[in-house]
Amino acid sequence: FAVDAQRVQEYFPMERVVEGLFAVTQKLYGLEYKDVTEAAPAAGRLFWHDKAKVYEVWDVEKQTQLGEFYWDPFPRDNKYGHFAVFPLQPRKVWADGSLQRPTCAVVCNFPPPSAERPSLMTHEDVETLFHEFGHALHNILTEATIGGQSGTSTALDFVELPSQMFENWVWDAGVLGTFARHYRTGEPIPPDLLKSMLAARNVSSAVKAERQVYY
């Protein structure tokens, strides 16, 4: 299918991908993500690494905070080696009526930037990021009042539903057109390249379907 993985990677600088992910999800759900990293230490929050950040998630219409997520983007020694979302605190309503807001950590391992170029993601990394952020929103947007039933504390097939739904956005030409830009020229990802990527996506689709049956 003549898909050059290195060429594809040049259209996915990490910062633009993250901006695109945030833009899509904020628009879909009427949210606002507020970077409160600088103010967090004064509020008594501790970070496990100086590259980690924390974002509050707000409902724009109601002007209420729904929860928050930590953001840990780059690999390092002794760090979990894949992409994952770890629930840190579930949403629940205590007996006195007070609300415990959900908190989770989005742990990533993007290719680190170098002196010559920024962090460039493979398209598979982009898909994985959208998938994992689906888990993050599953944890944060839950309306469950019991901690043991909150967020991804559900039947296994439903744990994967929002995250796998989000994977489809990274194959949509309209969505990719909003953030997939060449890191040097700013040119959008070429239609012929995306067409080849879509064709290659269906290779071994029966095996992938079999895996879904297993899930």
C-alpha positions in Angstrom: 0.0 0.0 0.0 3.1 2.2 -0.2 2.6 3.7 3.3 5.9 5.2 4.4 5.7 5.2 8.2 8.4 7.8 8.6 6.6 10.2 6.2 3.4 9.7 8.1 5.1 10.5 11.3 6.1 13.9 10.0 2.5 15.0 10.0 1.9 14.2 13.7 4.0 16.5 16.0 2.9 15.7 19.5 1.8 19.1 20.5 -0.5 19.5 17.5 -1.9 16.0 18.1 -2.7 16.8 21.7 -4.2 20.2 20.7 -6.4 18.3 18.1 -7.5 15.7 20.7 -8.4 18.3 23.2 -10.3 20.4 20.6 -12.3 17.4 19.4 -13.3 16.2 22.8 -14.0 19.6 24.3 -16.3 20.3 21.3 -18.1 17.0 21.5 -18.9 17.1 25.2 -19.1 20.8 25.9 -16.0 20.8 28.1 -13.0 23.0 28.9 -9.6 21.7 30.1 -7.8 24.1 32.4 -4.0 23.6 32.9 -3.6 24.2 36.6 -0.1 22.7 36.9 1.6 25.9 38.1 -1.0 26.5 40.9 -1.2 22.9 42.0 1.8 22.8 44.4 0.3 25.7 46.4 -2.9 23.7 46.8 -0.9 20.8 48.2 -0.7 18.6 45.2 2.4 16.6 44.6 3.8 15.5 41.2 5.8 12.3 40.6 7.8 14.0 37.9 8.6 17.5 36.7 7.2 16.8 33.2 3.8 15.8 34.6 0.9 18.2 34.3 -2.6 18.4 35.8 -5.8 19.6 34.0 -9.2 20.4 35.5 -12.2 19.3 33.4 -15.1 21.8 33.4 -18.7 21.6 32.1 -18.9 24.8 30.0 -22.7 25.2 30.1 -23.1 24.5 33.9 -19.7 26.1 34.8 -19.0 23.3 37.2 -15.8 21.2 37.6 -16.3 17.6 36.7 -12.9 16.1 37.6 -9.3 16.3 36.6 -6.6 14.3 34.8 -2.8 14.2 35.2 -0.7 14.2 32.0 2.6 12.4 31.8 3.9 12.5 28.2 7.5 11.1 27.8 9.3 7.9 28.6 12.0 7.6 31.3 13.8 5.0 33.3 11.5 2.8 35.5 8.3 4.2 34.0 5.4 2.1 32.7 6.4 1.5 29.1 3.1 1.8 27.2 0.1 4.1 27.0 -2.5 3.7 29.7 -5.0 5.5 31.9 -4.9 4.9 35.6 -8.0 5.8 37.7 -6.7 7.5 40.9 -10.0 8.5 42.5 -13.5 7.5 41.5 -16.5 9.8 41.4 -18.8 9.1 44.4 -21.3 10.8 46.6 -20.5 10.4 50.3 -23.2 9.7 53.0 -23.2 13.4 53.9 -24.0 14.4 50.3 -20.5 15.7 49.5 -19.1 14.9 46.0 -15.8 13.3 45.4 -14.6 14.3 41.9 -12.9 11.7 39.7 -9.2 11.9 39.0 -7.1 9.8 36.6 -3.6 9.8 35.1 -3.0 9.7 31.4 0.4 8.0 31.0 2.1 8.2 27.6 5.4 7.4 26.0 5.7 9.7 23.1 9.0 9.8 21.2 11.0 12.5 23.0 11.9 15.6 21.0 15.5 16.2 19.9 17.6 19.2 18.9 16.7 18.7 15.3 12.9 18.0 15.5 9.9 17.9 17.9 8.3 14.8 19.2 6.8 13.1 16.2 4.1 10.4 16.7 3.4 7.4 14.6 -0.2 7.1 13.4 -0.6 4.1 15.7 0.5 6.3 18.6 -2.1 8.8 17.6 -4.8 6.1 17.6 -3.6 4.8 20.9 -3.7 8.3 22.4 -7.3 8.8 21.3 -8.2 5.3 22.6 -6.6 6.0 26.1 -8.2 9.4 26.3 -11.6 7.7 25.8 -10.8 5.8 29.0 -9.9 9.1 30.7 -13.2 10.7 29.8 -15.1 7.5 30.8 -13.7 8.0 34.3 -14.3 11.8 34.4 -17.7 12.1 32.7 -19.4 9.3 34.7 -22.4 10.4 36.8 -22.3 7.3 39.1 -22.7 8.0 42.7 -21.1 4.7 44.0 -17.4 4.5 43.7 -17.4 0.8 42.8 -19.6 1.5 39.8 -17.9 4.7 38.7 -16.1 5.3 35.4 -14.4 2.1 34.0 -15.6 0.0 36.9 -18.1 -1.7 34.6 -18.5 -4.9 32.6 -15.3 -5.4 30.5 -16.9 -4.9 27.1 -18.2 -1.5 28.2 -14.8 -0.6 29.6 -13.6 -0.6 26.0 -16.6 0.9 24.3 -15.8 4.7 24.6 -12.1 4.2 24.0 -12.6 2.1 20.8 -15.2 4.6 19.6 -12.6 7.3 19.9 -10.1 5.5 17.6 -12.3 6.2 14.6 -11.6 10.0 14.8 -8.0 9.5 13.8 -9.2 7.9 10.5 -11.6 10.7 9.6 -10.2 13.1 7.0 -12.1 16.1 8.4 -10.8 15.6 11.9 -7.2 14.9 10.7 -7.4 18.1 8.6 -7.7 20.1 11.8 -4.4 19.0 13.3 -2.4 16.6 11.1 0.2 19.1 9.7 3.8 18.7 8.6 6.0 19.7 11.4 8.2 21.8 9.1 5.9 23.2 6.3 2.6 23.2 8.1 1.0 21.5 5.1 -2.0 19.2 5.8 -1.7 15.4 5.4 -2.0 14.6 1.7 -5.3 12.9 0.6 -3.4 10.2 -1.3 -1.3 9.3 1.8 -4.5 9.0 3.9 -6.1 6.9 1.2 -3.2 4.4 1.4 -3.3 4.4 5.2 -7.0 3.6 5.1 -6.4 0.7 2.7 -3.6 -0.7 4.8 -5.9 -0.4 7.9 -8.0 -3.3 6.6 -5.2 -5.8 6.4 -5.8 -8.7 8.7 -9.2 -7.2 9.6 -10.6 -10.7 10.3 -7.9 -11.3 12.9 -8.9 -8.0 14.5 -12.5 -8.9 14.5 -11.6 -12.2 16.2 -9.9 -10.3 18.9 -13.0 -8.2 19.5 -15.0 -11.4 19.8 -12.6 -12.4 22.5 -13.0 -9.1 24.3 
